[in-house]
Amino acid sequence: MFRNVLTEQANSTIIKICPPRYSGRMNSRETPILLKKVHSYLLAKSYDFAMRNTEKRCLQQWRSNLLSQARGNVLEIGAGTGVNLQHYPGHIAQLTLSEPDPQMRRILQKKNLTTPTIPVHITSWEIETTGMPDSSFDTIVSTLVLCSVPDLSRSLSEIYRLLRPQGTLLFLEHVASDHPQTLHWQRRVEPFWSLCAGNCRLTRDTAVAIQTSGLEIERCIEAPMAGTPSFVRRTIRGSARKA
Ligand SMILES: C[S@@+](CC[C@H](N)C(=O)[O-])C[C@H]1O[C@@H](n2cnc3c(N)ncnc32)[C@H](O)[C@@H]1O
């Protein structure tokens, strides 16, 4: 579906063993690194399978509606295994897919990226450190990523900086519950959940954070994400514009 694939390897760690294999004695410093690699490998390998039911029940429809609004030069952050690829409209000028996790990016790179119209560029950027100049993009897409970034307000400041005036952030995120009891459970489960699920936080008030960054929310739909545990169910999706 996509035309050109320029793969940027700068800043990326190339992991040659897949899955990482034990090769002799490890010291105490190597153990957590190896565990992190195994964890990242398992997460990436199981992601599409774990999400398949939710994708069918709601996410595919939401992604398609959301991404139909993408225009111009588009950056998708945390592109994961490339689940949004099929939903981009043919009229966008250029698509940059950034995915810092090497295992996720490996799966992304294997996707069919051939298109007659859209040049596609894959990078290893984290949103906080893209090194791109101000006002580089017309649209930035974040689906199920702002829950995982280490510092939400720093990431949103960077998104603000990278957007052109009148540029748009398209977001689809799970957020803190508005039911006190569920919120209570989210707080209790969060430390364990974030360890298992790639730093995914359950209690972020992402809509407020978006507005605090200076972006103006134009549209925001709240809906439960079908097929997920109650503590990740509440989602928001919509668009926010840079004035
Ligand atoms: C739950 S997955 C979502 C994947 C995909 N966007 C989707 O909609 O299914 C979260 C992704 O965010 C990425 N991520 C985490 N921290 C990031 C950061 N600081 N900058 C960019 N991406 C990040 C992870 O590597 C992971 O691929």
The ligand as a MOL file (V3000), in Angstrom:
LIG
                    3D

  0  0  0     0  0            999 V3000
M  V30 BEGIN CTAB
M  V30 COUNTS 27 29 0 0 0
M  V30 BEGIN ATOM
M  V30 1 C 0.4480 0.3720 23.6750 0
M  V30 2 S 1.5950 0.6210 22.3910 0 CHG=1
M  V30 3 C 0.5520 1.4150 21.1730 0
M  V30 4 C 0.9090 1.0390 19.7680 0
M  V30 5 C 0.0350 1.6700 18.6780 0
M  V30 6 N 0.1900 3.1060 18.6580 0
M  V30 7 C -1.4240 1.3200 18.8120 0
M  V30 8 O -2.2690 2.1960 18.6240 0
M  V30 9 O -1.7430 0.1570 19.0440 0 CHG=-1
M  V30 10 C 2.5340 2.0050 23.0100 0
M  V30 11 C 3.6990 2.3800 22.1040 0
M  V30 12 O 4.2570 3.6200 22.5540 0
M  V30 13 C 5.6590 3.5560 22.3520 0
M  V30 14 N 6.3100 4.5550 23.2090 0
M  V30 15 C 6.5570 4.4690 24.5280 0
M  V30 16 N 7.2110 5.5730 24.9550 0
M  V30 17 C 7.3710 6.3690 23.8670 0
M  V30 18 C 7.9870 7.6430 23.6730 0
M  V30 19 N 8.5540 8.2960 24.6640 0
M  V30 20 N 7.9600 8.1730 22.4130 0
M  V30 21 C 7.3680 7.4920 21.3990 0
M  V30 22 N 6.7860 6.2850 21.5320 0
M  V30 23 C 6.7920 5.7330 22.7460 0
M  V30 24 C 6.0080 2.1260 22.7160 0
M  V30 25 O 7.2600 1.7150 22.1880 0
M  V30 26 C 4.8310 1.3530 22.1120 0
M  V30 27 O 5.0770 0.9470 20.8000 0
M  V30 END ATOM
M  V30 BEGIN BOND
M  V30 1 1 1 2
M  V30 2 1 2 3
M  V30 3 1 2 10
M  V30 4 1 3 4
M  V30 5 1 4 5
M  V30 6 1 5 6
M  V30 7 1 5 7
M  V30 8 2 7 8
M  V30 9 1 7 9
M  V30 10 1 10 11
M  V30 11 1 11 12
M  V30 12 1 11 26
M  V30 13 1 12 13
M  V30 14 1 13 14
M  V30 15 1 13 24
M  V30 16 1 14 15
M  V30 17 1 14 23
M  V30 18 2 15 16
M  V30 19 1 16 17
M  V30 20 1 17 18
M  V30 21 2 17 23
M  V30 22 1 18 19
M  V30 23 2 18 20
M  V30 24 1 20 21
M  V30 25 2 21 22
M  V30 26 1 22 23
M  V30 27 1 24 25
M  V30 28 1 24 26
M  V30 29 1 26 27
M  V30 END BOND
M  V30 END CTAB
M  END
